[in-house]
Amino acid sequence: MSSLVAYEDSESEDDYLDQKEGEGSASVQTESCEQAKDNQEVRGSHFFEVTPIPHIFTSDPDKTMLESQPLQSCFDREDKHFRATAAPLSLSGTQGKHPSLRTLPHMAQSFGDGSNTAKRPHTVKPGVRPYIPKRQRHFTSLEKADTKYMAEQAPETQTRDSQILSDVSPKVKPYLPHKPGAAGIPRRLLMSLGGHQGPVNTVQWCPVPHLSHLLLSASMDKTFKVWDGAESGRCLRVYTCHSGAVRDACWTPCGRSLLTGSFDNTAVITDVETGQQVVKLDNGFKVMCLALHPSNPEIFLTGGYSSTVKAWDSRSSKMVAVYKAGIQQTLDILFLRGGADLIISSDCVSRDSADRTLIAWDFQTTAKVSNQIYHERYTCPSLALHPMEESFVAQTNGNYIAVFSSQRPYRMNKRRRYEGHKVEGYAVQCEFSLDGTMLASGSSTGSAHFYDYQNTRMLHTLQAHSQPCLCVSQHPVLPETAATCDWAGEIKIWH
């Protein structure tokens, strides 16, 4: 069995033609391989190599002939005996100075002046490595080197781009050594963030100061995203672990994980950096709201299209408590200070709904503490806890925000309410500034409203969106900075 091998150190055909130009006709004396076998005893293992034979030319540069007969060689490994043999050439006369040589019909002619660069056709058999000229081998090696370099650089670029939690935004860094000052009112549009294909239910800045440039958004388009909301406005990562609308989302206190609830009946904890699911729980009903325990972040509550609220332990992925109430749907959940008690908001609007709109529970015993908190026939789509005082507020569908004491028996302050915005059945959220001096709320008209918490006076109305503005999130570090989102899927940063 014979095989062809290429000589790495052999010269290219073009170089060889240049060296042989002008020479006369050559005669080749060879001996067939069959005669070599008869004359030489073959011992051990043999292999045959086919080497290129020098081309035969006529003395006329216009009548150059290429010889196609291969030169066969037999090599005995044990005796180190090499014999070069070839089949005898049969050349008949042609036109020109050397009629004894003819150009084979299946071979291309090569002219000595180099004007014709056509190569002879190669018929490559299985297991045969064709001859490759030096020039072609050189360019091939360069291409391979470039491909290898790009392949080595790609992982480094991907790793650098995927490091969401490693860098501190230059815009946030100057404010980190100082305590947050008094809350300011944003008035100018800084940037618009597009990309969601459905209503954005909530936006939330990362609570960790050096990562506070990261903005979380959850949408009805089944995705939630993390943005660089302080500087570039670039979407850093899209998370698609839900098969239903993402109704609520929040950061964990460490800033490395995200807790989301969806209409696909699941609650998921996702790693911010890798996008991998850390915990996925089958809740049994559509999730409308979530709440992390303030002193034990491994415990969280889920509520939604059910008469119950469930408490889960993310370490064991098991349900640890159930809070049962005669309601149809839970709109929001709020842990009070310390996490000993919690408030849930329901969708009860019937005549006797005064005892079921807001319900206080004991977290440990799952017993009702109070159901006589809110005595008006309006649902409360969102709740917010004051960061300094012992009070909390509830957004109502009566187009105002009510204030309650966070101490038992959780009485409502009837002298203080924040009016001027519209709710009209939308899940419009409200939020305090970090120092508690200002209260912000969205509106069904698309505007964002900022109130003075102490005197309930409206400080400013920001015409933010053309669609209902569902959430206003004030930045925890940067002064006079806030993010808003609307029913059309648009997110805006204000400064």
N, C-alpha and C positions, 0 to 999 in steps of 0.2 A: 504494500500500500504506500502510495507516494503522497506527499503533501508539499505545498509551496510555502516558502518563508521569504520574508523581505530582508534584504541586507540594510541595516541601519546606517552603515558607513559608506554605502555605495553612492555613487554620484548620480545626480538627476540626469534625465535624458537630455535636457538642454545643455548641461555642462559637457556631457559626453559628445554631443554633436559638434560643439565648438572645438573640442580637442581633436576630433577626427576629420574635420573639414579639410578638404584638399588632399587627403590621402588617397592612394589608389585602392584598387580592389583587394580584398583580403581573402585568403583561403583558410579554411578551418579544417584541421585534421582531427578527426574524432574517432572514437571507437565505441561501438554499441555496448549497451549495458549487458546484453546477453553474452557477448564475448568476454566481458569482465567476470561474469559469474563462472564461465567455463574455465578460465585461466586462474582464477583465484578461489581458494577454498574459503567459504564464509563461515566464521565462527561467532558465537554470541548473538546478540540482538543487533539488527541493522535498521537503519532508516535512510531514506532517500531524500535528497534535497534537489530542488529545481532552481538553478541559478540563471540569471539573465546572461545571454550570449552577446558579445559585442555586435553592434549593427554592421551590416555590410553595405558599403556605399560604392557607387560608381565614381569614376574620376570626374564625370560631368556633374557639376553642382545641381543642374536641373533634373538629373536622373538619379536621384539618390534612392536607394532601396533599403528597407528595414527588414531584417531577418526575423522571422517569428518562431523559428524552431528553438525549443528550450534546451538548455544544457543540463543533462542529468548527471548526478554524481552519486556514487555509492561510498559509504563511509563505514569502515569496520572499527567499532569502538575499542575492541581488545587489541588489535594489531596497530591501531592508529594509522590505518592504511587508507589513503584517499585516492580514488580513481575517478577522473572526470571523463565521462563518455557522453556521446550524443549520437543520435541517428544521423546517418549520412545525408548531406544536403543534395537535393536534386534541383539543379538550376539549369534552365534552358535559356536560349538566346532571346534577347529583346532588342529593340531599337536603341541605338546609342553607340558609344565607344566600346562598350563591353557587351557584346551580344550574348555572352555566356551567362549573364545575370539578368533575371527578369523580376519585375515587381509583382508580388503576389496580389491577386485580385482583391483579397479581403483586407489588405494592409494599406494604411494611409501613407502618402508620400510626405517626406519632410525635406524642405529646401535648405540649403546651406546658409542662405542669407537671413534665415530666421523669420521671413515674412509669413510663413505658414506654420502655425503653432498647433495644428490638428494632431491629436494623439491617436495611436492605434487603439482600436476597441479592445476592451478586456473582457474575456469570458471567465468569470470567477466560478470555480467549482466549490461545492461544499467543503468546508474545512481549509480553504485556501486564503492566505493573506496576500492581497495584491501589493505590488510595488508602489510606494508612495515617494514622490520626489522630496528633496530636502526642503525646498521652499514651502511646499504644502505642509510638510511636517512642522515647520517653524510656525506658520500661522495657526495651525491647529493647536500647538502647545500654548500659544498666547491666548487663544480663545478659552482653552480649558483653565488657564490661570485666572482669567477675568471672571469666569463662572464660579470658580472656587472662592475667589475673593468676595464676590457678591453674596454667595451662600454663607460665608463666615460673617459678613457684616449684617445680614438680615436679622439674625437672632438678637444681635446687640441692639439694633434699632428698635425691634419689637419690644425687647425688655425695657429699653429706656422709655418708650412711649407708654408702656403698660404700668409704669410706676406712678399710680395715682396718689398714694399717700406719702411719697418720699420727699416731695418738694414743698417748700413754703412760698406762697405767692409774694412777690416783691411789694405788692400793694398792701398786703396785710402785715408784713413783717415790721414796719415802723411802729405799729400800734400795739404790738404784743407786750413790750415791757411796761406799758402804762395801763392803769385801770380804765375801764370804759367810762367815758364821760356822760354827760346828759344826752338823752336821746334827741336826735335832730329830725327834721322833717325833710324827706327827699322831695325834690321838685323838678329835677331834670332827668330826662331819659338817657341812660347810659348805653344800653344795648338791648336788642331783641333777640330772643333765642327761639328758633323755629325747629321743628323736627317731629313733634308729636302729631299723630293723625286723629286724635280725639280729644275730648275735654280733659284738661289737666286738673285733677281734683285737689292736689296739694303741692306746695313747694316748701322746702325746709333747708336752712343752712346747717352745716355740720357744727355740732356743739363744741368740738375741740378747737380751742383758739387758733393754733397754728395750722389747722386744716379747715378753717372757717371760710375759705374761698370756695369750697366745694358745695354745690347746691343740688339737692335731691328733688326730683319731680316724679309724680306718679300719675298715670293717665288711663283713660278708658280704652286706649288702643292696645291694652294688654302688656304694656312695657312700663318700666321705670328707668330713669336715667340719672347720671351724675354729671354735672357741668362744672366748668371753671367759670363761676359766676362773678368773680371779682375782677378779672383782667381780660382774658382772651375771649370768653364766651363760648369756648369750644366744648362740644359734647365729649366727655372723656370715656364714657362707657355706657352701652345700652344693655339692659338686663331683660331677658325674655324667658323667664322661668315660669310664667303664668300663662294659662290657656284662656283666661277670662280677664275682664276689666280689673285693673288694679285700683281699688277704692281708697286705700289708705296706706301710708308708708311713713317710716320714721327711722332716724339714726339710733344706733345703740350708743351708750355714753362714751365708749372708747373710740368711736368714730371709724371702726374697722368693719362693721357689719351693718346690714340694713334689714329691718323687719317690715314685711309687706303682707297685706291681706287682699284677697281677690274674690271675684265672683265665681271662680272655679272651685270654691269651697275649701281653699287651702290657705295656710299661713306659712310663710317661708322666711328663713333667715339666710341672707346671702352675703358672701365675702365680697367686700368692696373691690379689693385689688384683683382677685382672680375671677370673680363672677360666678364662682361655684356655690351651689346650694349647701349650706352647712346643716340646716334642719328644714324638713318639709313635713307639715302636719295636716292631716285630713280633718278639717274642722266640722264637717257634717252639714254646714249651711253656708250661704254666701256671706263673706266677711265684709262688714261696712266700716268697722272701726277697730283700732288697736290701742293698747296702752301698756307701756313697760313699767314694772314696779320700780319706784324711785330708789329704794335701798337694796333691791335684789334684781338686777337687770336680767337674770336668767329666767325670771318669772314674768309672763306677760298675759294679758287678757284679750280675748277676741269677742266681738259682738256683731250682730247683723240680722239677717232674716230668720230670727228665731226668738222664742220667748226666754231663752237662757243666755247667760254670759259664761264663757269657759275660761278657766285659768290653766296655763300650760307651763311645764318646766322644760326649757330647751335642752337641758343636759340629758334628761332621760326620754324626751319626746313623749311624755305622758301628761294626761290631764290630771290636775291636782285638786281642782275645785270647780263647782258649778253653782251659779247664782240664778235662781229661778224666779220669774216674775210673770204676772198675767198680762204680758204685752205681746205685740206682734213683731216688733222690730226695734233694735237698739241703734240709735243714731250716733251716740258718742259715749266715751268712757273717760273719766278723769279721776286719777289718784289724788287724794288730798295729801297735805304735808306729812311726811313720814311713812306713808303707805298703809296706815292702819285702817283708814276708811276710803271708800270710793263712791263716786257719783256716776250713775248711768242716766242717759237721756233716752226716752222712748218716743214712739210716734202716736201715742194715744191722744185722740182729739174728741172723744165722745163726751157726753154730758158729765159723766162721773170720772173724767180723766184727771181731775186735780190731784188725785192721790197716786198717779202713775206716770206723770210727765217726767219728774225728776225723782229718783229713788237713791237713798243712801244705804250703803251696805258695810257691814263689818268684814274686813278682808279675811281674817282668820276663821271666823265661825260661819261665814256666808249667811248671816242673819240680817234681816232688814233693820236698819237703824231708824230711818225716818222715810215716810212717803208723803208728808205734808210740807213740802218745800216750796213748790211753785203752784199757785192757785189760779192761774189764768189759762184759758183754753188756747194756748199756742204751743206748738212743738218747738223744741230747742235743738237745732241741727249741730251746734258745736258748743264746747265748754273750754274755759281757759282759767288756769290758776295764777293768782298774783304772785310774783317772785319774792315779794317782801312782806306784804301784809297777810293777815289771816282772812282772806276772802277769795272768791272766784266769781267769774261772770258767765252768763249763758246768752248766746245769740238766739233770739226768738223770731218766729215768723210774724210777730206783731210789729216788725220793722224797728226794733229797739234792742239794746243789750241791757240785761238785768244784772244786778249785783247781789251776791249772797255772802253770808258769813261762812267760813270754812270750819267753824266750831259748832258743835251740836247746840241747838237743834237746826242749824243751817237756815237762819231766817233771811228773808229777802229784804233788802233796803229799798223801801218804796219811794224814798225821796230822791234816789239817784238812778237815773237811767240815761243811756246814750242813744240819742235819736238823730235822724237826718239821713240815714241810708235805707236801702230797700233790700228785703230778703226774698219775698214772694215765692217761697217754696224751694229755692235753691239751697244747696249745702254750703252756705257762705260761712267762712270761718272768721274768728277773731283771735287776736294775739296781743300780749303785752310786750313792751320793750324790755330790755334786760334789766334796767333799773326800776321798772314798774311805773314810771311817770307818764307813759303814753300808751294808749290803747288803739290798735289799728283794726280795721274791718274792711272786708270787701263789700260789694253791693251788686244787686241784680242789674243795675244800670250800667255796670262796667267801671265804675269809679272806685277809688280807694280812699277811705276816710280815716283821719287821725284825730283822736280825742285826747284832751287833758283828763287824766284819770281822776284827779282830785275834784275839779269843778265841773266835770262832764261837758265842758265846752268843746265844740269842734274847732280844731286848730287849722286844718287844711283839708281840702278835697282835691284829689288828684284824678284827673280824667285819664285813666290808665288804658282802658280797653273799650272796644265797641260791643263786645259780648259780656255777659255777666262775669264779674271778677269774683272768683271763688276763694282766693286766699291772698293774704298779705303777710310776708315774713320779713321781719326786721333783722338786719345783720347784727350778730352778737359782738363784733369787734369794730368794724368800720362805722364811723358816725354818719348819720344821714344817708344810710344805704338800706334799700329794701328790694324785695323781689315780689312780683305779682304774677298771677296766672289766671286764665279765663276759660270759658266754656268752648272756645274755638280752638284750643290747643296751643295758645301762644304764651310765652313767658317773657317778662320784661324786667330789667334791672334798672332801678332808679337811684339817683344820687343827688 
